[in-house]
Amino acid sequence: MSLCLQNLKDYKDEILKAEIGALLFNLGKTHIGISNWKDYFNSVVQKFSSYKDYYQESHFEEELKNINQDLRDFIFNENVSIDIETIKWVEYFKGDASNKDFIQKVFFRGCENINSGIDKGSPKEQIQGKLWISNAFGSFVKEIEKVDFDDRRKCFFRDFDEKAREKNWYQNPNFAEIRDFVLKELKNWYFHLLSDNRMPVNDVTLYDQAYMSASMFKATLAGILLNTNESKDYKKNPQSIKWQILGVQYDKLALAEKGLKLAHIIWYREASKQVDEKVKEIIELEYALGNEIYKDESGIYFIVPEGIGNETLNDDLQEVKDKILDAFNDVFNDEVYPYIGLTKSSRGTMNLSYLLDKAKENFLKADYSKKSQICVSENEIGICQICKSRLVKEKSDENEVPMCYICKERKKGRIYKWLENQNGETIWIDEIGQNGSVALIGLKFELKEWLNGDLISSMLVREENFIEYKSIVIDLIKLIKSQLKADEVKKLNIEDREINNIEKFLELFDEKGIQEPYKKNKKALQENKNINNVEEKFRYLAEKLLKEEKWLEHFNFFENKNKIHTNRKKSKFSIIDNYDANDGVKSHLYKIFIINFLILQLKNILL
């Protein structure tokens, strides 16, 4: 299936609007009075207890009105059109508080829930004493201050309104500019707040959570607009949403090592930053294909939709690749080009490690399709000893290494910058040299073992009784095996002790993302014996595990051609589409759901 890049270009503003809303869906968490934070501060006035109440009880709308009615109207009246669905912009701000199916399923269940699981897992212990932010190693970074909650939120709205009137956004909105403003302000603000009040996940700031959830959602929307095969079932089955990592790889460290003078080392370092920003603008704004999630000396990496290519971008996205190569040409004057690679699709971001592991190999596979041919004439005296990619026409100074005119130009102007800030970095090699020698030392924090998962087991998220859980998991695997052998639905049998084991096992998982859907589906199916009585927001999961052939085919009662055995002695069958209406099946629906739910969790853990 071909990819429709024109769709992406035509609807990029719609993606950016949705991304802005997704970035701000957690505004309710910035109220100091919600249950997460109020006990940590004295004399707190609680206006609402849950972050969802901020939207559902009109606090959001009232705060916008108090700043400016135009601000309220701008957010509440603007529409977002993705594919064939048009939804009010404000619904994207609401997140889980929205009653729109698309927001609930695609954004919240498909993206935010998986991000929350990646970021936080399911810890039990709450922070004692005062709220504080830690780094990734558990060390103290800063204490959470009262002023960073409601006061900062109102300041944000006021600043947005002032900028909107200055830029005329209310009449002629520029959503690329609005996104940049929101990202900058949120970064300065949300980095001072936590996403959760449990330990040890107090290293996850509110910005970390909001940015990654919005980035996953943005890439998902890009996939829908590109019309990838995989995107067709996103709304029906949000757990099927996956992403790829796009890497634009080039050896930044090797570039710095090319410089024989500090001026050239500094130039290459600044040029790397400049080209990274250009690539970011292409991916994040010009095509709204995804967002940056990682950057180091091997390149810059983005989360993008699945299905846009195998090891590199699909031919339908050649225009995007050409823009990236042109950006490198503009900055490096035909000297440096990157390798543009893709990982396989995944329901997470750990596949980033694949590109990092292969970085040195990929540097050798850079795309030089745009590089100019070098024509040699009699005037050239050799290869430039700095860039090693251009010819030298003349040697102007006996003491100077052969250098092309472009590399000479790169040296110029450094002395004026140094004169403007003599307390900053030096440009004089003599000031840092010892005994006439200089060494370039590069430091690298080795992330490989963390990103490939080898060191994940060294992280303590919560303490549990290993012996007890080992026994439970073994019993549950035996339960699954025994139930799959049932050759009729009525032979399924799950005892209360096994139900208790299942619930104990699921306590290891996220309460909202895993435990709640299980409990709500099981209860409704057990009591009402009907899929239609399952709460609407969780019904998709019941329909998936009870109706899809690929889940029912695990059981021996499944028969080819969409049939299941209801009574083998009498050779009675039911068609999958309506087998749940069979009186001999109804009371066993919850058992089928339980077994398939367990298989789903084990599959997600292992794969």
GUTI-601330 format. One line per 10 residues: for each residue x, y negated, z of C-alpha. Coordinates in pm, whole numbers. Each point is the difference from the previous one (the first is absolute). Last residue first. Layout:
N
X/Y/Z ~ ...
This chain:
607
735/990/2364 ~ 27/174/337 ~ -199/-240/216 ~ -258/-87/-268 ~ -55/368/-78 ~ -41/82/369 ~ -255/-280/33 ~ -196/114/-308 ~ 4/365/114 ~ -145/-109/334
-273/-199/-176 ~ -72/300/-220 ~ -53/221/304 ~ -215/-257/182 ~ -217/-79/-305 ~ -73/365/-65 ~ -96/36/366 ~ -223/-310/-12 ~ -191/147/-293 ~ -80/323/187
-350/-88/124 ~ -106/-100/-352 ~ 117/318/-175 ~ -277/254/49 ~ -259/-273/-47 ~ 149/-90/-340 ~ 3/-378/-51 ~ 380/-10/36 ~ 27/220/-311 ~ -125/-287/-217
294/-109/-218 ~ 200/309/93 ~ -247/230/-178 ~ -131/270/233 ~ 37/374/-33 ~ -192/307/118 ~ 131/344/-85 ~ -241/162/251 ~ 284/163/187 ~ 228/-299/-71
-225/-258/162 ~ 87/-372/-23 ~ 283/44/-248 ~ 128/-323/-159 ~ -25/-118/-360 ~ 174/-271/-205 ~ 116/229/-280 ~ 215/234/206 ~ -126/127/334 ~ 77/-152/338
-87/218/298 ~ 368/88/27 ~ 76/-358/100 ~ 279/-216/-143 ~ -217/-64/-308 ~ -216/-231/211 ~ 258/-280/2 ~ 79/1/-373 ~ -372/40/-75 ~ -91/-333/155
-323/4/199 ~ 75/58/366 ~ 342/-162/42 ~ -64/-289/-239 ~ -361/-59/98 ~ 93/-5/369 ~ 283/-247/-70 ~ -220/-230/-210 ~ -258/2/280 ~ 222/-185/246
-114/-360/-72 ~ -356/123/-60 ~ -47/168/338 ~ -77/367/-64 ~ -372/71/-25 ~ 22/52/-377 ~ 244/287/52 ~ -267/205/177 ~ 4/245/290 ~ -131/-272/236
177/93/323 ~ 309/181/-130 ~ 39/-213/-312 ~ -44/-328/187 ~ 234/101/283 ~ 271/135/-230 ~ -6/-308/-226 ~ 18/-250/287 ~ 269/194/186 ~ 226/49/-302
-37/-358/-129 ~ 84/-131/353 ~ 307/216/56 ~ 181/-72/-328 ~ 20/-371/-93 ~ -149/-157/313 ~ 174/212/264 ~ 329/53/-184 ~ 130/353/43 ~ 144/203/287
-347/13/155 ~ -89/215/-301 ~ 165/303/160 ~ -210/-36/317 ~ -314/-29/-212 ~ 92/316/-189 ~ 84/187/320 ~ -336/-97/150 ~ -180/131/-310 ~ 201/322/34
-116/45/358 ~ -358/-70/-112 ~ 15/287/-251 ~ 12/-31/-378 ~ -179/270/-202 ~ -58/9/-374 ~ -188/317/-97 ~ -305/-200/-112 ~ 199/-146/-293 ~ 64/343/-147
336/159/-90 ~ 171/-140/311 ~ 376/40/-54 ~ 54/-378/11 ~ -127/9/355 ~ 272/237/120 ~ 284/-192/-164 ~ -122/-336/136 ~ -32/140/352 ~ 349/153/-15
137/-342/-104 ~ -193/-153/289 ~ 142/248/251 ~ 357/-75/-114 ~ -67/-376/25 ~ -142/39/352 ~ 297/208/122 ~ 248/-254/-137 ~ -207/-274/159 ~ 26/154/346
371/75/-30 ~ 72/-353/-126 ~ -180/-173/286 ~ -20/-357/-130 ~ 207/-317/28 ~ -75/-287/-234 ~ 164/-188/-288 ~ 349/136/61 ~ 206/-42/-317 ~ 275/260/-50
-229/208/-222 ~ 1/-282/-257 ~ 376/45/-40 ~ -7/233/-300 ~ -297/-180/-162 ~ 163/-107/-328 ~ -34/-364/103 ~ 159/43/340 ~ 295/205/-124 ~ 61/-248/-282
-24/-317/207 ~ 373/-56/48 ~ 49/-356/123 ~ 260/-136/-240 ~ 294/-229/59 ~ 224/-135/-276 ~ 354/-116/61 ~ 185/-204/-262 ~ 366/-17/91 ~ 237/-293/-40
379/-7/5 ~ 248/-290/-6 ~ 120/65/351 ~ -358/-42/126 ~ -263/-154/-226 ~ -313/-177/124 ~ 93/-364/-49 ~ 228/74/-294 ~ -296/136/-201 ~ -163/-340/-9
-376/-2/-71 ~ -93/-19/366 ~ -341/80/143 ~ -171/-282/188 ~ 154/-273/213 ~ 120/-182/-311 ~ -358/-47/-120 ~ -24/-266/-273 ~ 370/38/-78 ~ -51/375/-53
-280/-63/-249 ~ 227/-242/-186 ~ 286/252/-1 ~ -226/268/-143 ~ -96/-215/-298 ~ 194/203/-252 ~ 90/360/69 ~ -292/139/-201 ~ 111/-205/-300 ~ 328/190/-9
-191/328/3 ~ -199/-121/-301 ~ 310/-118/-186 ~ 167/340/20 ~ 290/57/243 ~ 354/127/-49 ~ 162/-25/344 ~ 122/-346/93 ~ 360/-85/78 ~ 90/-64/-364
-300/-230/-37 ~ -226/-53/-301 ~ -2/354/-134 ~ -201/3/-320 ~ -295/176/-163 ~ -77/251/273 ~ -251/271/-88 ~ -303/98/209 ~ -91/310/200 ~ 272/33/262
-185/-257/215 ~ 313/-116/184 ~ 301/115/-204 ~ -146/-136/-324 ~ 103/231/-283 ~ 279/-93/-239 ~ 168/-270/-212 ~ -289/-92/-229 ~ 82/-233/-290 ~ 39/279/-259
-368/92/29 ~ -188/267/196 ~ -381/27/-16 ~ -167/123/318 ~ -350/141/-59 ~ -272/-154/213 ~ -165/195/285 ~ -377/40/-18 ~ -4/381/-15 ~ 258/18/279
-228/190/241 ~ 217/118/289 ~ 62/375/16 ~ 337/-20/177 ~ -156/-195/288 ~ -250/287/21 ~ 266/247/111 ~ 109/-230/282 ~ -365/-62/99 ~ -112/365/4
-38/25/377 ~ -168/-341/11 ~ -243/99/-275 ~ -102/318/182 ~ -14/-180/336 ~ -292/-211/-126 ~ -200/324/6 ~ -69/-85/365 ~ -262/-256/-109 ~ -332/176/56
-261/213/-177 ~ 254/75/-274 ~ 56/-46/-372 ~ 337/98/-144 ~ 267/-268/16 ~ 49/-263/-267 ~ 310/-155/-155 ~ 123/-322/-161 ~ 380/13/-30 ~ 134/-351/-1
194/-227/-237 ~ 302/-217/70 ~ 213/-210/-238 ~ -242/-145/-257 ~ 19/-345/162 ~ -53/120/359 ~ -306/-204/93 ~ -184/-22/-332 ~ 100/352/-104 ~ -120/144/329
-336/-175/-42 ~ -19/122/-360 ~ 43/360/124 ~ -291/-47/243 ~ -220/-155/-272 ~ 85/287/-236 ~ -106/257/262 ~ -333/-174/46 ~ -57/-11/-377 ~ 90/369/-25
-302/77/220 ~ -184/205/-265 ~ 326/194/-45 ~ -47/136/354 ~ 249/-126/256 ~ 285/227/107 ~ 43/341/159 ~ -362/95/-64 ~ -220/-295/-84 ~ -287/-222/108
-204/282/156 ~ 20/-113/361 ~ -38/-365/86 ~ 300/-210/115 ~ 200/-42/323 ~ 310/-203/-85 ~ 376/41/45 ~ 296/-239/-41 ~ 356/104/-73 ~ 290/209/130
134/-263/242 ~ -332/2/187 ~ -369/-75/-52 ~ -320/166/118 ~ -380/-37/-24 ~ -41/-247/-287 ~ -357/-24/-121 ~ -217/149/-276 ~ -112/-40/-363 ~ -121/-359/28
118/-55/-362 ~ 143/-353/22 ~ -29/-13/378 ~ 147/301/182 ~ 193/179/-275 ~ 127/-299/-199 ~ 45/-229/302 ~ 189/271/188 ~ 230/49/-303 ~ 80/-372/1
64/3/374 ~ 234/299/-35 ~ 180/-185/-281 ~ 66/-299/226 ~ 116/206/297 ~ 244/188/-222 ~ 118/-331/-151 ~ 71/-135/349 ~ 225/296/80 ~ 165/-15/-340
74/-370/40 ~ 135/43/353 ~ 246/266/-116 ~ 91/-222/-297 ~ 78/-303/216 ~ 187/219/247 ~ 248/84/-274 ~ 85/335/-158 ~ -369/86/-30 ~ -73/347/-135
-51/137/353 ~ -317/-209/35 ~ -146/170/-308 ~ 95/344/133 ~ -199/-74/315 ~ -305/-103/-199 ~ -10/327/-196 ~ -320/-9/-203 ~ -338/166/56 ~ -350/-123/-77
-195/269/184 ~ -372/64/-43 ~ -149/213/277 ~ -311/199/-88 ~ -336/1/173 ~ -281/236/90 ~ -375/-24/50 ~ -163/344/33 ~ -115/-71/355 ~ -233/-263/-144
-219/269/-164 ~ -309/-148/-164 ~ 146/-349/-16 ~ 339/116/-120 ~ -135/260/-245 ~ 81/-178/-326 ~ 338/-131/118 ~ 192/319/-84 ~ -55/-28/-372 ~ 152/-350/-3
-242/-276/-98 ~ 255/-282/15 ~ -265/-190/196 ~ -42/285/249 ~ 377/41/35 ~ 42/-371/68 ~ -269/28/269 ~ 199/280/166 ~ 321/-205/-13 ~ -177/-288/175
-146/233/261 ~ 340/145/88 ~ 143/-353/21 ~ -289/-124/216 ~ 48/286/247 ~ 377/-58/-3 ~ -27/-375/65 ~ -270/24/269 ~ 177/270/202 ~ 345/-154/-3
-146/-348/60 ~ -186/119/310 ~ 333/120/135 ~ 98/364/25 ~ 286/36/253 ~ -265/29/272 ~ -58/350/-134 ~ 171/165/298 ~ -233/-73/172 ~ -357/-116/-35
-138/-354/-25 ~ -36/5/-379 ~ 56/-231/-299 ~ 221/-231/199 ~ 44/-374/-37 ~ 300/-232/-52 ~ 75/135/-350 ~ -362/-93/-79 ~ 70/-375/6 ~ 306/-76/-213
-81/289/-233 ~ -364/-105/-14 ~ 93/-353/-108 ~ 232/117/-278 ~ -238/267/-126 ~ -299/-239/5 ~ 189/-270/-193 ~ 130/248/-257 ~ -349/143/-48 ~ -151/-347/-43
263/-89/-260 ~ -73/316/-199 ~ -370/-62/52 ~ 6/-343/-166 ~ -347/-133/80 ~ -147/-288/-203 ~ -280/-169/197 ~ 76/128/351 ~ 368/42/-85 ~ 55/-374/-58
367/33/102 ~ -20/-259/281 ~ -353/106/92 ~ 103/366/17 ~ 319/-85/192 ~ -198/-188/265 ~ -258/279/22 ~ 266/267/34 ~ 175/-198/271 ~ -327/-33/194
-76/370/-39 ~ 350/95/119 ~ -20/-243/293 ~ -327/166/105 ~ 169/341/-6 ~ 302/-135/188 ~ -221/-123/282 ~ -190/331/18 ~ 306/225/43 ~ 359/-125/-10
-49/-239/296 ~ -44/292/238 ~ 355/120/-54 ~ 113/353/-83 ~ 343/66/151 ~ 298/36/-228 ~ 251/249/-144 ~ 45/267/268 ~ 171/319/-117 ~ -203/301/-117
224/103/-289 ~ -231/-139/-271 ~ -5/-338/177 ~ -232/-75/287 ~ -284/-247/39 ~ -143/-76/342 ~ -333/-5/182 ~ 42/-40/375 ~ -34/261/271 ~ -57/346/-144
-25/74/-371 ~ -251/278/-60 ~ 100/366/-34 ~ -199/217/-239 ~ 183/-10/-335 ~ -179/105/-322 ~ 218/-65/-306 ~ 101/-366/-8 ~ 133/-123/-332 ~ -72/303/-219
-342/60/156 ~ -93/-367/-24 ~ 109/2/-364 ~ -216/306/-71 ~ -301/-168/159 ~ 58/-332/-176 ~ 22/148/-351 ~ -268/254/-95 ~ -222/-31/304 ~ 9/-379/26
62/-127/-351 ~ -157/264/-224 ~ -273/132/227 ~ -121/-285/216 ~ 75/-275/-252 ~ -166/181/-291 ~ -299/106/210 ~ -77/-353/112 ~ -120/-17/360 ~ 304/-204/105
126/23/359 ~ 271/246/-106 ~ 162/-271/-212 ~ -177/-330/65 ~ 233/-221/-204 ~ -78/209/-309 ~ -371/-66/54 ~ 70/-376/-5 ~ 87/20/-370 ~ -357/96/-91
-8/320/-204 ~ -18/64/-374 ~ 49/359/-117 ~ 53/99/-364 ~ 383/5/16 ~ 91/-235/285 ~ -195/-324/18 ~ 58/-212/310 ~ -249/-276/74 ~ 45/-340/171
-296/-129/201 ~ 104/98/355 ~ 369/-97/-18 ~ -47/-334/-180 ~ -323/-78/187 ~ 168/32/341 ~ 297/-214/-105 ~ -234/-261/-151 ~ -193/-12/329 ~ 323/-112/169
177/96/321 ~ -308/67/214 ~ -160/176/-296 ~ 292/242/-20 ~ -28/78/370 ~ -374/62/-34 ~ 47/241/-291 ~ 259/207/184 ~ -208/12/319 ~ -296/132/-204
-75/303/223 ~ 108/259/-259 ~ 319/-181/-92 ~ 164/-47/340 ~ -194/303/123 ~ 239/222/-198 ~ 288/-101/231 ~ -196/142/291 ~ -84/-169/333 ~ -144/-336/-102
19/-354/141 ~ 204/113/299 ~ 137/-295/196 ~ 331/108/152 ~ 81/-117/352 ~ 319/209/34 ~ 163/186/-289 ~ 92/366/-51 ~ -351/130/67 ~ -136/-200/-298
225/159/-264 ~ -148/313/-163 ~ -353/-62/135 ~ -39/-318/-200 ~ 43/-329/190 ~ 327/-121/-150 ~ -156/-34/-344 ~ 272/67/-262 ~ -130/353/-53 ~ -309/-145/-168
226/-139/-273 ~ 78/358/-106 ~ -162/-22/-344 ~ 233/-287/-94 ~ 249/185/-220 ~ -289/193/-156 ~ -173/-324/-98 ~ 319/-131/-161 ~ 46/332/-186 ~ -357/-11/-132
59/-351/-132 ~ 330/107/-155 ~ -170/294/-172 ~ -271/-227/-140 ~ 266/-247/-119 ~ 175/286/-183 ~ -319/85/-190 ~ 96/-92/-357 ~ 361/109/42 ~ -91/338/148
-267/58/-262 ~ 256/-81/-272 ~ 221/275/140 ~ -261/263/-87 ~ 179/330/55 ~ -35/275/-259 ~ -134/343/97
